[in-house]
Amino acid sequence: MTGSQDMRCKACDGSGLLMDDEEWRYTCSICNGDGFVSKYEAAENDIVDTDITNRTLE
């Protein structure tokens, strides 16, 4: 595999979609809907701190 298909996206488990608590599906923001991330993209997407309701903290 090459390019953006180096590693399966852990956020969406390779499906390219995420689901919220009301079961709405939307494009994965980590892999941009590809289902895979390259080792270079993985380095760009550092883990972000979140609070208990998954809001990002700055």
C-alpha positions as CSV (number, residue, x, y, z in Angstrom):
1,M,0.0,0.0,0.0
2,T,1.2,3.5,-0.7
3,G,0.1,7.1,-0.2
4,S,-2.9,7.6,1.9
5,Q,-3.5,3.8,2.4
6,D,-0.5,3.1,4.6
7,M,-2.5,2.5,7.8
8,R,-6.2,1.9,8.6
9,C,-7.8,4.8,10.4
10,K,-8.3,4.1,14.1
11,A,-11.0,6.7,14.5
12,C,-13.4,5.2,12.0
13,D,-12.0,1.7,11.8
14,G,-11.4,2.0,8.1
15,S,-15.0,2.8,7.2
16,G,-14.4,6.5,6.5
17,L,-17.5,7.4,8.5
18,L,-18.0,8.4,12.2
19,M,-21.3,8.1,14.1
20,D,-22.6,10.4,16.8
21,D,-24.7,9.5,19.8
22,E,-27.9,10.0,17.8
23,E,-26.5,7.6,15.1
24,W,-26.0,10.2,12.5
25,R,-23.1,9.3,10.2
26,Y,-20.6,11.8,8.9
27,T,-17.3,11.9,7.2
28,C,-14.3,11.0,9.4
29,S,-12.3,14.2,10.1
30,I,-9.1,12.2,10.7
31,C,-8.9,10.4,7.4
32,N,-11.2,12.7,5.4
33,G,-13.4,9.8,4.5
34,D,-10.6,7.6,3.0
35,G,-10.6,5.0,5.8
36,F,-6.8,5.0,5.7
37,V,-4.1,7.5,6.8
38,S,-0.5,7.6,5.6
39,K,2.3,7.7,8.2
40,Y,2.8,11.4,7.3
41,E,-0.9,12.2,7.9
42,A,-0.8,10.3,11.1
43,A,2.0,12.5,12.4
44,E,0.0,15.6,11.5
45,N,-3.1,14.5,13.5
46,D,-1.8,14.7,17.0
47,I,-4.1,13.6,19.8
48,V,-6.2,16.5,21.0
49,D,-7.2,16.9,24.7
50,T,-11.0,16.6,25.2
51,D,-13.3,17.0,28.2
52,I,-15.8,14.5,29.4
53,T,-18.3,15.5,26.6
54,N,-15.6,15.2,23.9
55,R,-15.2,18.9,23.4
56,T,-11.7,19.9,22.4
57,L,-9.6,21.8,24.9
58,E,-7.1,24.4,23.9
